[in-house]
Amino acid sequence: MPIIKSAIKRAKQTIVRRDRNVATKRTLKEAMKAFVAAPSATTLSAAQSAIDTAVKKNILNKNTASRRKALLSKTAKAAGVKPA
């Protein structure tokens, strides 16, 4: 455990940020798995929204997000899902 006051504060902030990031990543993974399990327009939009949220919060790189959204679109097209 740190002794310096600023280091203590930094450690507390790190814990809070990590919990927030893990929650966002978990939401993203659940949305992606839900779409793969049952492709539909609603699950597609939920997955894309989760990706956009992760990018906005700097958890996911924008190029990674673009690649994942392209993969979702490709899967949706193969499953015959039309975006809402």
C-alpha positions as CSV (number, residue, x, y, z in Angstrom):
1,M,0.0,0.0,0.0
2,P,1.4,3.4,-0.8
3,I,2.5,5.8,1.9
4,I,2.4,9.1,0.0
5,K,-1.0,10.9,0.0
6,S,-1.2,11.5,-3.7
7,A,-0.2,7.8,-4.4
8,I,-3.0,6.7,-2.1
9,K,-5.5,8.8,-4.0
10,R,-4.2,7.5,-7.3
11,A,-4.6,3.9,-6.2
12,K,-8.2,4.6,-5.2
13,Q,-8.9,6.3,-8.5
14,T,-7.4,3.3,-10.4
15,I,-9.7,0.9,-8.6
16,V,-12.8,2.9,-9.5
17,R,-11.7,3.3,-13.1
18,R,-10.9,-0.4,-13.4
19,D,-14.3,-1.4,-12.1
20,R,-16.0,1.0,-14.6
21,N,-13.9,-0.3,-17.5
22,V,-14.5,-3.9,-16.6
23,A,-18.3,-3.3,-16.5
24,T,-18.2,-1.7,-19.9
25,K,-16.2,-4.5,-21.4
26,R,-18.6,-7.1,-19.9
27,T,-21.6,-5.3,-21.4
28,L,-19.8,-5.3,-24.8
29,K,-19.0,-9.0,-24.6
30,E,-22.6,-9.8,-23.6
31,A,-24.0,-7.8,-26.4
32,M,-21.7,-9.4,-29.0
33,K,-22.5,-12.9,-27.7
34,A,-26.3,-12.2,-27.7
35,F,-26.1,-11.1,-31.3
36,V,-24.1,-14.2,-32.4
37,A,-26.5,-16.5,-30.5
38,A,-29.7,-14.9,-32.0
39,P,-29.0,-12.5,-34.9
40,S,-31.8,-9.9,-35.1
41,A,-32.1,-6.2,-35.7
42,T,-32.4,-5.4,-32.0
43,T,-29.4,-7.4,-31.0
44,L,-27.4,-5.9,-33.8
45,S,-28.2,-2.4,-32.7
46,A,-27.4,-3.2,-29.1
47,A,-24.0,-4.7,-30.0
48,Q,-23.1,-1.7,-32.2
49,S,-24.3,0.7,-29.4
50,A,-22.1,-1.2,-26.9
51,I,-19.1,-0.9,-29.3
52,D,-19.7,2.9,-29.7
53,T,-20.0,3.4,-26.0
54,A,-16.7,1.5,-25.4
55,V,-15.0,3.8,-28.0
56,K,-16.4,6.9,-26.4
57,K,-15.1,5.9,-23.0
58,N,-11.6,5.1,-24.5
59,I,-11.8,1.4,-23.6
60,L,-11.7,0.2,-27.2
61,N,-9.6,1.6,-30.1
62,K,-11.7,3.2,-32.9
63,N,-10.1,0.9,-35.5
64,T,-10.8,-2.2,-33.4
65,A,-14.4,-1.0,-33.1
66,S,-14.7,-0.5,-36.8
67,R,-13.4,-4.0,-37.5
68,R,-15.8,-5.5,-35.0
69,K,-18.8,-3.5,-36.4
70,A,-17.8,-4.7,-39.9
71,L,-17.8,-8.3,-38.6
72,L,-21.2,-7.8,-37.1
73,S,-22.5,-6.4,-40.4
74,K,-21.1,-9.3,-42.3
75,T,-22.7,-11.8,-39.9
76,A,-26.0,-9.9,-40.0
77,K,-26.0,-10.0,-43.8
78,A,-25.2,-13.7,-43.9
79,A,-28.1,-14.3,-41.4
80,G,-30.5,-12.2,-43.5
81,V,-30.9,-9.5,-40.8
82,K,-31.9,-6.1,-42.0
83,P,-30.8,-3.1,-39.8
84,A,-33.7,-1.2,-38.2
